[in-house]
Amino acid sequence: MRISGRRRNYYSMAADQLVLDVDFCRSFFPSLADGLVYMENAGGSYVPQSVIDCTVSFLTHHRRQPYAHYEKGAEAKQGIRLGETKLAEMLDVETDQLIFGANTTVNFYVLAQALRTKMSPGDEIVVSHQDHEANIGCWQRLSETGIVVREWKVDATTGLLSVDDLRALLSAKTKVVCFTHASNVVAATNNVGLIAKLVHEAGALVCVDGVAYTPHSPLKFKEWDVDFYGFSLYKVFGPHLGVLYCKKGMEKHFRNQNHFFLEGIMPAMLNPGGGLYTSVASTAGVVDYIETVYKHHYQPDKQSASSEDDSLHIRYCKVFGLFEKHEEMLSTRLIDFLKSMKGVRVFGPAVGDHKVRMPTIAFAADGVSSQDMVRKVAESKIAIAVSEHFYSCHLAESLGIDAKDGAARVSMVHYNTLEEVDRLCTALKPILSAAE
């Protein structure tokens, strides 16, 4: 099921020239029909009809314990398993490598407690000031046990991290390095593969926060060689869940955090209490949507996939490649406008290049209240965010973001349009011009 939308024909183009059919994509998101220009996706994206259908179906037919000894219980178990296996296949991992928790904050907290049990006083953990508090606070608490927490600080002007600064922090005592793939404020993309290689050479593990990266670009855990990687499905068009990837063999570095009889069983060891059944089952709807977008763009004349088609992981990467190109246009349009206005400071790289930054754009203007600005924009039925720190407290302080008024933030995904960006610019222009 999908809501109506215009259909564009891009099928005659070569694969590398394909352009995302945004109208087709938007037709699957019922929430977009209310007329609101939704640009607060970093706080949580809309979900396609396929996720809604999975949720309703599971709650209607399988709202029971997934026990295999009776028919309906077995069906419930199959529904949950389907969500797990589809996401794992899309990400090119095994199902026991994905931990489905309430959110990323909870997943990182459990992970920190698990790793603590195999560490000793004097061991060191590195945390980044560019991170969301989810990947800082849980590690800083370990200092209460004698573990030393060292801080990887950002450049106060750019908000960026320096790999050279990290090198100076690493030592034989370093056990874990925690950093973000892309900040939810400056949005700059860090070189995860390079950093992971550097940290591994020092004999330590990496824990990456991918929450602000995952809605925009494909995940390639094997290529990056990360140990732990967390992201939030509810920001990737899915149910309210956090997912933690765990590389094979990491169990030797932590102790079981679940019931004693689940010792040695992954992913249960990092998932106390188990998963949220309905939400995990609904994850299948996210993959179904990506598959639908792939078929529309790459296989418009085929009735069904064949064994000769790309793997699900490659199909996912191709679809997100289309998302990347489209989102780069959106970012460039908005950033160019903001740069044209006097007194406006864009936090992070002032370019739309998707290789440099994600389409999450935080900014503030001299003489203009960020709080008032966002409220005025809302009068034009445009939703953007405002916050004192967006849960990235250390970064906001380093950048000098007003501790009371904060900054405005526009966060876009593939279903946003250039027309919506232009509507936002039109709404912002008199507000920003008044302060010049």
VOPAGU-2260 file (C-alpha; in pm, 1 decimal, decimal comma):
REM VOPAGU-2260
SITE   aa  ch    i         X         Y         Z
SITE  MET   A    0       0,0       0,0       0,0
SITE  ARG   A    1     119,1     351,6     -72,5
SITE  ILE   A    2     -35,8     693,6     -99,9
SITE  SER   A    3     -56,2     850,3    -442,6
SITE  GLY   A    4     232,1    1039,0    -595,3
SITE  ARG   A    5     365,6    1147,0    -933,7
SITE  ARG   A    6     594,4     904,7   -1109,6
SITE  ARG   A    7     902,1    1010,2   -1301,6
SITE  ASN   A    8    1070,2     798,9   -1564,9
SITE  TYR   A    9    1444,7     780,0   -1515,2
SITE  TYR   A   10    1481,4     422,8   -1633,4
SITE  SER   A   11    1653,1     492,5   -1963,1
SITE  MET   A   12    1949,9     649,1   -1787,7
SITE  ALA   A   13    2271,6     459,7   -1721,3
SITE  ALA   A   14    2299,9     328,4   -1365,0
SITE  ASP   A   15    2555,4     590,2   -1262,7
SITE  GLN   A   16    2327,7     864,9   -1396,1
SITE  LEU   A   17    2013,7     755,8   -1212,7
SITE  VAL   A   18    1835,6    1024,2   -1016,9
SITE  LEU   A   19    1621,6     944,7    -716,1
SITE  ASP   A   20    1250,8     946,5    -794,8
SITE  VAL   A   21    1156,2    1146,4    -487,0
SITE  ASP   A   22     785,8    1152,9    -563,9
SITE  PHE   A   23     783,3     773,9    -575,3
SITE  CYS   A   24     962,4     754,0    -240,6
SITE  ARG   A   25     735,7    1012,1     -78,0
SITE  SER   A   26     428,6     815,7    -184,3
SITE  PHE   A   27     513,1     548,1      73,3
SITE  PHE   A   28     514,9     785,6     372,9
SITE  PRO   A   29     159,4     864,6     489,3
SITE  SER   A   30     280,8    1127,9     735,8
SITE  LEU   A   31     400,5    1346,0     448,2
SITE  ALA   A   32      40,6    1399,0     335,9
SITE  ASP   A   33     -37,7    1646,0     618,0
SITE  GLY   A   34     130,3    1939,8     440,1
SITE  LEU   A   35     400,3    1993,4     703,9
SITE  VAL   A   36     752,9    2040,7     571,9
SITE  TYR   A   37     927,5    1803,2     808,6
SITE  MET   A   38    1296,2    1882,5     850,8
SITE  GLU   A   39    1354,9    1748,5    1199,0
SITE  ASN   A   40    1452,8    1400,8    1086,3
SITE  ALA   A   41    1760,9    1381,9    1309,4
SITE  GLY   A   42    1518,9    1353,4    1599,8
SITE  GLY   A   43    1325,1    1073,8    1430,4
SITE  SER   A   44    1223,8    1007,2    1071,4
SITE  TYR   A   45     883,6     919,3     933,1
SITE  VAL   A   46     811,4     552,9     855,8
SITE  PRO   A   47     691,2     403,4     526,6
SITE  GLN   A   48     361,8     217,5     498,4
SITE  SER   A   49     547,0    -115,5     497,9
SITE  VAL   A   50     663,8     -56,7     856,3
SITE  ILE   A   51     314,4      45,6     962,2
SITE  ASP   A   52     170,7    -267,7     800,4
SITE  CYS   A   53     425,1    -492,0     975,9
SITE  THR   A   54     346,0    -330,5    1309,5
SITE  VAL   A   55     -29,7    -362,1    1271,9
SITE  SER   A   56      -3,2    -720,1    1147,6
SITE  PHE   A   57     216,4    -831,9    1436,3
SITE  LEU   A   58       0,3    -662,9    1699,5
SITE  THR   A   59    -314,0    -804,8    1541,0
SITE  HIS   A   60    -204,2   -1163,5    1486,5
SITE  HIS   A   61     109,7   -1231,9    1691,6
SITE  ARG   A   62      84,2   -1036,2    2017,3
SITE  ARG   A   63     196,6   -1328,0    2230,7
SITE  GLN   A   64     511,5   -1494,7    2357,6
SITE  PRO   A   65     708,6   -1639,4    2065,1
SITE  TYR   A   66     708,4   -1999,5    2181,4
SITE  ALA   A   67     740,7   -2261,9    1912,4
SITE  HIS   A   68     531,9   -2533,3    2081,9
SITE  TYR   A   69     201,7   -2391,9    1954,6
SITE  GLU   A   70     111,5   -2260,1    1611,5
SITE  LYS   A   71      53,0   -1892,6    1684,3
SITE  GLY   A   72     359,3   -1872,9    1907,1
SITE  ALA   A   73     568,5   -2023,1    1630,2
SITE  GLU   A   74     429,7   -1766,2    1386,1
SITE  ALA   A   75     521,8   -1487,1    1626,1
SITE  LYS   A   76     874,6   -1622,7    1651,9
SITE  GLN   A   77     898,0   -1638,8    1273,1
SITE  GLY   A   78     785,5   -1275,7    1247,1
SITE  ILE   A   79    1054,5   -1161,0    1489,3
SITE  ARG   A   80    1314,5   -1373,4    1318,1
SITE  LEU   A   81    1218,3   -1227,4     981,3
SITE  GLY   A   82    1288,1    -875,0    1103,2
SITE  GLU   A   83    1625,7    -982,0    1242,3
SITE  THR   A   84    1734,7   -1175,8     936,4
SITE  LYS   A   85    1625,7    -916,9     681,4
SITE  LEU   A   86    1817,5    -638,6     853,5
SITE  ALA   A   87    2123,3    -860,5     902,9
SITE  GLU   A   88    2124,6    -961,5     536,7
SITE  MET   A   89    2089,8    -600,3     426,5
SITE  LEU   A   90    2385,7    -500,1     643,7
SITE  ASP   A   91    2588,4    -807,0     538,2
SITE  VAL   A   92    2626,4    -947,3     890,5
SITE  GLU   A   93    2501,7   -1245,9    1090,9
SITE  THR   A   94    2188,5   -1213,1    1304,4
SITE  ASP   A   95    2384,4   -1282,3    1624,5
SITE  GLN   A   96    2591,3    -970,9    1555,6
SITE  LEU   A   97    2294,4    -733,8    1595,2
SITE  ILE   A   98    2160,7    -636,7    1938,2
SITE  PHE   A   99    1814,4    -479,8    1931,1
SITE  GLY   A  100    1768,2    -254,4    2233,8
SITE  ALA   A  101    1538,2      24,3    2342,7
SITE  ASN   A  102    1768,6     291,1    2195,3
SITE  THR   A  103    2135,0     366,5    2132,1
SITE  THR   A  104    2186,7     526,9    2473,3
SITE  VAL   A  105    2074,6     206,6    2643,9
SITE  ASN   A  106    2281,1     -13,4    2411,8
SITE  PHE   A  107    2599,4     183,7    2478,0
SITE  TYR   A  108    2531,3     186,7    2852,3
SITE  VAL   A  109    2499,3    -194,0    2859,7
SITE  LEU   A  110    2812,1    -227,0    2644,3
SITE  ALA   A  111    3012,2       1,3    2875,4
SITE  GLN   A  112    2910,8    -200,7    3179,8
SITE  ALA   A  113    2996,0    -524,1    2999,8
SITE  LEU   A  114    3344,2    -407,6    2898,3
SITE  ARG   A  115    3411,1    -263,4    3244,9
SITE  THR   A  116    3408,9    -611,8    3393,3
SITE  LYS   A  117    3724,0    -706,4    3200,5
SITE  MET   A  118    3910,4    -381,2    3270,1
SITE  SER   A  119    4131,0    -279,0    3562,4
SITE  PRO   A  120    4197,7      48,2    3747,8
SITE  GLY   A  121    4441,2     254,3    3541,2
SITE  ASP   A  122    4313,2     125,8    3208,1
SITE  GLU   A  123    4213,7     407,5    2973,1
SITE  ILE   A  124    3915,1     491,8    2756,6
SITE  VAL   A  125    3913,8     775,3    2501,0
SITE  VAL   A  126    3591,9     968,0    2439,3
SITE  SER   A  127    3533,1    1233,9    2175,8
SITE  HIS   A  128    3395,5    1581,2    2246,6
SITE  GLN   A  129    3221,2    1566,9    1910,1
SITE  ASP   A  130    2988,1    1294,7    2032,0
SITE  HIS   A  131    2630,5    1278,2    2149,0
SITE  GLU   A  132    2615,1    1217,5    2523,0
SITE  ALA   A  133    2505,1     858,3    2454,6
SITE  ASN   A  134    2866,3     771,1    2363,8
SITE  ILE   A  135    3028,0     980,8    2638,2
SITE  GLY   A  136    2839,9     963,7    2966,2
SITE  CYS   A  137    2827,6     585,1    2994,9
SITE  TRP   A  138    3206,1     571,5    2958,0
SITE  GLN   A  139    3278,5     862,7    3191,3
SITE  ARG   A  140    3088,2     683,9    3467,2
SITE  LEU   A  141    3348,3     410,6    3457,7
SITE  SER   A  142    3597,2     653,7    3612,9
SITE  GLU   A  143    3423,5     570,7    3941,9
SITE  THR   A  144    3589,6     228,5    3920,7
SITE  GLY   A  145    3939,1     367,3    3864,3
SITE  ILE   A  146    3932,0     360,2    3486,1
SITE  VAL   A  147    4089,2     671,1    3332,2
SITE  VAL   A  148    3878,4     857,5    3076,4
SITE  ARG   A  149    4077,8    1070,3    2833,2
SITE  GLU   A  150    3912,2    1338,3    2619,9
SITE  TRP   A  151    3959,8    1375,6    2244,5
SITE  LYS   A  152    3876,8    1742,6    2199,8
SITE  VAL   A  153    3755,2    1927,2    1891,8
SITE  ASP   A  154    3885,9    2237,4    1721,8
SITE  ALA   A  155    3693,1    2521,0    1885,4
SITE  THR   A  156    3637,5    2698,7    1552,8
SITE  THR   A  157    3544,9    2411,8    1322,9
SITE  GLY   A  158    3417,7    2152,6    1568,8
SITE  LEU   A  159    3628,9    1891,5    1388,0
SITE  LEU   A  160    3842,7    1612,4    1530,7
SITE  SER   A  161    4211,6    1567,0    1448,4
SITE  VAL   A  162    4352,6    1217,9    1403,0
SITE  ASP   A  163    4689,9    1352,9    1514,4
SITE  ASP   A  164    4530,1    1455,2    1844,3
SITE  LEU   A  165    4402,9    1099,7    1884,0
SITE  ARG   A  166    4748,7     956,4    1824,1
SITE  ALA   A  167    4876,1    1163,0    2115,5
SITE  LEU   A  168    4608,1    1015,5    2342,3
SITE  LEU   A  169    4673,6     648,9    2262,4
SITE  SER   A  170    4897,2     439,8    2483,7
SITE  ALA   A  171    4952,9      83,3    2595,1
SITE  LYS   A  172    4684,8     145,4    2857,2
SITE  THR   A  173    4414,6     239,2    2604,2
SITE  LYS   A  174    4137,3     -20,1    2592,3
SITE  VAL   A  175    3851,9     151,0    2405,2
SITE  VAL   A  176    3819,9     457,0    2178,9
SITE  CYS   A  177    3468,8     598,8    2142,6
SITE  PHE   A  178    3382,0     843,7    1865,1
SITE  THR   A  179    3104,7     941,8    1627,3
SITE  HIS   A  180    3082,8     863,0    1258,6
SITE  ALA   A  181    2907,5    1194,8    1197,4
SITE  SER   A  182    2817,9    1458,7    1454,3
SITE  ASN   A  183    2453,2    1554,1    1498,1
SITE  VAL   A  184    2560,4    1921,8    1514,5
SITE  VAL   A  185    2859,6    1984,4    1286,0
SITE  ALA   A  186    2762,7    1678,7    1075,9
SITE  ALA   A  187    3119,9    1625,7     953,1
SITE  THR   A  188    3201,0    1268,1     853,9
SITE  ASN   A  189    3494,2    1103,4    1031,2
SITE  ASN   A  190    3710,1     844,3     857,0
SITE  VAL   A  191    3598,6     538,7    1053,1
SITE  GLY   A  192    3821,1     291,0     869,9
SITE  LEU   A  193    4134,2     499,5     923,7
SITE  ILE   A  194    4058,9     561,8    1290,4
SITE  ALA   A  195    3974,5     195,3    1354,4
SITE  LYS   A  196    4306,0      87,8    1197,4
SITE  LEU   A  197    4497,9     334,1    1413,6
SITE  VAL   A  198    4320,2     223,5    1731,1
SITE  HIS   A  199    4363,9    -146,6    1655,6
SITE  GLU   A  200    4735,6     -94,8    1599,5
SITE  ALA   A  201    4744,9      45,0    1951,9
SITE  GLY   A  202    4576,4    -271,2    2079,3
SITE  ALA   A  203    4240,7    -112,2    2163,4
SITE  LEU   A  204    3878,0    -148,1    2053,9
SITE  VAL   A  205    3654,3     105,8    1877,8
SITE  CYS   A  206    3295,4     196,3    1960,7
SITE  VAL   A  207    3131,8     412,8    1694,0
SITE  ASP   A  208    2812,3     616,3    1723,8
SITE  GLY   A  209    2651,8     600,5    1379,8
SITE  VAL   A  210    2314,4     751,1    1467,8
SITE  ALA   A  211    2360,4    1067,8    1259,5
SITE  TYR   A  212    2526,8     881,5     970,7
SITE  THR   A  213    2308,3     575,7     914,7
SITE  PRO   A  214    1997,0     749,1     768,8
SITE  HIS   A  215    2206,5     889,4     485,0
SITE  SER   A  216    2478,9     645,3     379,7
SITE  PRO   A  217    2518,8     266,9     371,4
SITE  LEU   A  218    2689,7      82,6     655,6
SITE  LYS   A  219    2996,8    -124,6     568,8
SITE  PHE   A  220    3108,7    -283,3     894,2
SITE  LYS   A  221    3349,4    -532,8     738,2
SITE  GLU   A  222    3520,6    -270,3     524,6
SITE  TRP   A  223    3564,8     -39,0     824,6
SITE  ASP   A  224    3663,7    -322,4    1062,1
SITE  VAL   A  225    3475,4    -171,5    1355,8
SITE  ASP   A  226    3425,6    -359,7    1682,1
SITE  PHE   A  227    3103,1    -196,3    1797,8
SITE  TYR   A  228    2872,2      35,0    1602,8
SITE  GLY   A  229    2542,2     176,2    1727,4
SITE  PHE   A  230    2255,2     339,2    1541,0
SITE  SER   A  231    1886,8     419,0    1590,5
SITE  LEU   A  232    1632,3     253,9    1363,0
SITE  TYR   A  233    1371,8     519,1    1439,3
SITE  LYS   A  234    1594,5     764,4    1253,5
SITE  VAL   A  235    1626,5     523,8     960,1
SITE  PHE   A  236    1255,9     500,7     870,6
SITE  GLY   A  237    1188,2     226,7    1123,7
SITE  PRO   A  238    1038,2     151,3    1466,6
SITE  HIS   A  239    1170,8     303,4    1787,4
SITE  LEU   A  240    1470,2      76,8    1839,8
SITE  GLY   A  241    1843,1     104,5    1884,3
SITE  VAL   A  242    2070,4    -145,0    1708,5
SITE  LEU   A  243    2422,4    -232,0    1819,4
SITE  TYR   A  244    2655,6    -417,8    1583,2
SITE  CYS   A  245    2914,1    -638,2    1751,5
SITE  LYS   A  246    3206,4    -788,9    1561,6
SITE  LYS   A  247    3253,9   -1163,7    1590,6
SITE  GLY   A  248    3471,6   -1273,0    1881,3
SITE  MET   A  249    3416,8    -964,6    2097,1
SITE  GLU   A  250    3265,9   -1179,7    2375,2
SITE  LYS   A  251    3613,9   -1235,8    2519,0
SITE  HIS   A  252    3629,3    -867,0    2607,0
SITE  PHE   A  253    3315,1    -852,7    2821,1
SITE  ARG   A  254    3097,6   -1045,7    3063,5
SITE  ASN   A  255    2740,1   -1154,9    3016,3
SITE  GLN   A  256    2488,6    -881,8    3105,8
SITE  ASN   A  257    2185,0   -1108,0    3086,0
SITE  HIS   A  258    2051,9   -1406,0    3283,9
SITE  PHE   A  259    2314,1   -1659,0    3390,9
SITE  PHE   A  260    2169,6   -1932,9    3168,7
SITE  LEU   A  261    2235,4   -1714,7    2860,1
SITE  GLU   A  262    2610,6   -1708,4    2919,6
SITE  GLY   A  263    2796,8   -1748,7    2590,7
SITE  ILE   A  264    2490,6   -1683,4    2375,2
SITE  MET   A  265    2498,8   -1382,2    2146,4
SITE  PRO   A  266    2329,4   -1141,0    2105,6
SITE  ALA   A  267    2154,5   -1218,6    2435,4
SITE  MET   A  268    2466,3   -1142,6    2642,2
SITE  LEU   A  269    2435,9    -772,1    2556,2
SITE  ASN   A  270    2057,7    -756,8    2564,1
SITE  PRO   A  271    1928,9    -792,0    2921,8
SITE  GLY   A  272    1557,6    -865,8    2921,1
SITE  GLY   A  273    1543,0    -944,7    2550,0
SITE  GLY   A  274    1412,7    -753,9    2250,7
SITE  LEU   A  275    1097,3    -555,2    2188,3
SITE  TYR   A  276     909,1    -811,5    1983,4
SITE  THR   A  277     673,4    -588,8    1784,9
SITE  SER   A  278     941,7    -336,8    1692,6
SITE  VAL   A  279    1192,9    -601,8    1590,9
SITE  ALA   A  280     932,6    -769,6    1368,3
SITE  SER   A  281     847,1    -431,3    1215,1
SITE  THR   A  282    1208,9    -389,2    1108,1
SITE  ALA   A  283    1127,7    -611,6     810,0
SITE  GLY   A  284     921,7    -321,8     674,5
SITE  VAL   A  285    1230,6    -100,0     651,0
SITE  VAL   A  286    1406,8    -355,2     433,2
SITE  ASP   A  287    1093,0    -405,4     223,9
SITE  TYR   A  288    1085,3     -32,7     152,6
SITE  ILE   A  289    1451,0     -27,0      45,5
SITE  GLU   A  290    1384,8    -325,9    -180,2
SITE  THR   A  291    1086,8    -147,2    -337,7
SITE  VAL   A  292    1296,1     162,5    -409,5
SITE  TYR   A  293    1567,9     -55,7    -561,3
SITE  LYS   A  294    1328,9    -238,1    -791,4
SITE  HIS   A  295    1163,6      85,0    -903,7
SITE  HIS   A  296    1496,3     235,9   -1008,4
SITE  TYR   A  297    1700,4     -64,7   -1118,9
SITE  GLN   A  298    1448,5    -332,5   -1220,7
SITE  PRO   A  299    1135,0    -154,0   -1343,2
SITE  ASP   A  300    1050,1    -421,9   -1596,3
SITE  LYS   A  301    1106,9    -729,5   -1377,8
SITE  GLN   A  302     823,4    -896,4   -1190,8
SITE  SER   A  303    1048,8   -1044,8    -923,7
SITE  ALA   A  304    1411,7   -1070,7    -824,2
SITE  SER   A  305    1620,6   -1359,6    -956,8
SITE  SER   A  306    1928,1   -1540,6    -829,9
SITE  GLU   A  307    2136,7   -1333,6   -1070,0
SITE  ASP   A  308    2038,2   -1005,3    -907,4
SITE  ASP   A  309    2265,7    -812,1    -674,4
SITE  SER   A  310    2283,2    -926,2    -313,2
SITE  LEU   A  311    2054,9    -748,1     -69,2
SITE  HIS   A  312    2354,3    -561,9      74,1
SITE  ILE   A  313    2457,4    -434,4    -269,6
SITE  ARG   A  314    2098,7    -335,3    -347,7
SITE  TYR   A  315    2087,8    -141,7     -20,6
SITE  CYS   A  316    2416,7      31,3    -104,4
SITE  LYS   A  317    2287,1     129,5    -448,1
SITE  VAL   A  318    1966,2     274,8    -306,8
SITE  PHE   A  319    2154,3     475,6     -47,9
SITE  GLY   A  320    2385,6     594,6    -322,6
SITE  LEU   A  321    2078,5     754,0    -480,9
SITE  PHE   A  322    1983,9     899,1    -141,8
SITE  GLU   A  323    2331,8    1049,6    -108,4
SITE  LYS   A  324    2321,1    1230,0    -442,6
SITE  HIS   A  325    1977,6    1371,6    -373,2
SITE  GLU   A  326    2059,4    1482,7     -20,5
SITE  GLU   A  327    2376,2    1653,0    -140,2
SITE  MET   A  328    2161,0    1878,8    -359,8
SITE  LEU   A  329    1941,3    1964,7     -63,0
SITE  SER   A  330    2236,4    2045,5     161,9
SITE  THR   A  331    2408,4    2255,2    -102,9
SITE  ARG   A  332    2094,2    2459,7    -168,1
SITE  LEU   A  333    2041,2    2537,9     201,4
SITE  ILE   A  334    2405,6    2600,0     290,0
SITE  ASP   A  335    2455,1    2832,0      -7,2
SITE  PHE   A  336    2153,8    3032,2     111,0
SITE  LEU   A  337    2278,6    3052,3     469,7
SITE  LYS   A  338    2622,8    3161,0     350,9
SITE  SER   A  339    2460,4    3442,3     154,1
SITE  MET   A  340    2304,3    3589,2     468,6
SITE  LYS   A  341    2515,7    3822,8     680,0
SITE  GLY   A  342    2586,2    3724,4    1037,9
SITE  VAL   A  343    2490,4    3357,9     996,1
SITE  ARG   A  344    2724,9    3092,0    1128,7
SITE  VAL   A  345    2690,8    2740,6     990,6
SITE  PHE   A  346    2836,2    2487,3    1233,5
SITE  GLY   A  347    3062,0    2239,3    1061,2
SITE  PRO   A  348    3183,2    2238,3     699,5
SITE  ALA   A  349    2998,3    2502,3     497,3
SITE  VAL   A  350    2960,4    2275,2     194,4
SITE  GLY   A  351    2694,4    2031,2      82,8
SITE  ASP   A  352    2937,0    1761,0     -33,0
SITE  HIS   A  353    2804,9    1429,5     101,3
SITE  LYS   A  354    3159,7    1296,5     140,5
SITE  VAL   A  355    3231,1    1580,0     382,3
SITE  ARG   A  356    2911,2    1617,8     583,1
SITE  MET   A  357    2563,9    1477,7     634,1
SITE  PRO   A  358    2248,7    1682,8     551,5
SITE  THR   A  359    2207,6    1790,9     913,3
SITE  ILE   A  360    2275,0    2163,1     927,4
SITE  ALA   A  361    2293,1    2355,9    1252,6
SITE  PHE   A  362    2330,9    2733,3    1245,7
SITE  ALA   A  363    2286,1    3052,9    1445,5
SITE  ALA   A  364    2259,8    3419,2    1346,8
SITE  ASP   A  365    2392,4    3732,4    1513,0
SITE  GLY   A  366    2112,0    3933,3    1668,7
SITE  VAL   A  367    1848,6    3665,8    1603,3
SITE  SER   A  368    1710,7    3437,0    1871,9
SITE  SER   A  369    1732,3    3076,0    1756,9
SITE  GLN   A  370    1427,2    2992,4    1966,8
SITE  ASP   A  371    1222,5    3272,5    1806,9
SITE  MET   A  372    1349,8    3184,5    1460,4
SITE  VAL   A  373    1228,7    2825,1    1482,6
SITE  ARG   A  374     889,3    2933,9    1616,7
SITE  LYS   A  375     845,3    3182,5    1332,0
SITE  VAL   A  376     941,2    2921,4    1073,9
SITE  ALA   A  377     681,7    2688,5    1225,8
SITE  GLU   A  378     413,9    2946,0    1140,1
SITE  SER   A  379     487,1    2860,2     775,6
SITE  LYS   A  380     421,9    2490,9     849,8
SITE  ILE   A  381     790,0    2403,6     846,8
SITE  ALA   A  382     935,9    2194,2    1127,2
SITE  ILE   A  383    1301,0    2243,3    1219,1
SITE  ALA   A  384    1464,1    2193,5    1557,6
SITE  VAL   A  385    1625,0    2415,6    1820,6
SITE  SER   A  386    1830,2    2316,6    2122,5
SITE  GLU   A  387    2098,1    2441,2    2356,9
SITE  HIS   A  388    2317,4    2142,2    2267,7
SITE  PHE   A  389    2121,5    1862,0    2092,0
SITE  TYR   A  390    2262,1    1625,0    2359,3
SITE  SER   A  391    2613,6    1705,7    2235,2
SITE  CYS   A  392    2697,3    1917,6    2536,7
SITE  HIS   A  393    3077,4    1915,5    2509,9
SITE  LEU   A  394    3065,3    2007,9    2142,0
SITE  ALA   A  395    2816,0    2289,7    2195,6
SITE  GLU   A  396    3033,2    2435,4    2469,7
SITE  SER   A  397    3347,1    2410,5    2254,9
SITE  LEU   A  398    3174,0    2588,1    1965,8
SITE  GLY   A  399    3039,5    2862,9    2189,8
SITE  ILE   A  400    2673,5    2790,1    2116,9
SITE  ASP   A  401    2457,5    3007,5    2340,3
SITE  ALA   A  402    2381,9    2802,0    2650,7
SITE  LYS   A  403    2026,0    2938,2    2673,5
SITE  ASP   A  404    1918,1    3027,0    2321,4
SITE  GLY   A  405    2099,5    2743,6    2145,2
SITE  ALA   A  406    2109,8    2691,3    1769,8
SITE  ALA   A  407    1863,1    2601,4    1497,1
SITE  ARG   A  408    1902,0    2269,4    1315,7
SITE  VAL   A  409    1765,4    2153,4     981,6
SITE  SER   A  410    1792,3    1777,8     925,2
SITE  MET   A  411    1686,8    1634,0     591,5
SITE  VAL   A  412    1656,4    1285,5     445,6
SITE  HIS   A  413    1587,1    1148,6     100,6
SITE  TYR   A  414    1212,3    1221,5     102,1
SITE  ASN   A  415    1270,0    1593,4     144,7
SITE  THR   A  416    1265,2    1803,0    -172,6
SITE  LEU   A  417    1437,1    2106,2    -321,8
SITE  GLU   A  418    1097,9    2278,2    -318,8
SITE  GLU   A  419    1082,1    2227,3      56,7
SITE  VAL   A  420    1430,6    2371,2      98,2
SITE  ASP   A  421    1323,0    2675,0    -101,5
SITE  ARG   A  422    1015,6    2715,0     119,3
SITE  LEU   A  423    1241,7    2710,8     423,3
SITE  CYS   A  424    1477,9    2968,5     270,9
SITE  THR   A  425    1182,7    3191,5     186,9
SITE  ALA   A  426    1061,9    3168,7     547,4
SITE  LEU   A  427    1407,9    3231,6     690,6
SITE  LYS   A  428    1510,7    3522,8     469,5
SITE  PRO   A  429    1306,3    3803,6     633,1
SITE  ILE   A  430    1393,3    3673,2     978,4
SITE  LEU   A  431    1767,0    3671,6     909,1
SITE  SER   A  432    1759,6    3994,3     707,5
SITE  ALA   A  433    1603,3    4184,2     994,5
SITE  ALA   A  434    1920,8    4145,5    1197,7
SITE  GLU   A  435    2159,5    4267,3     925,6
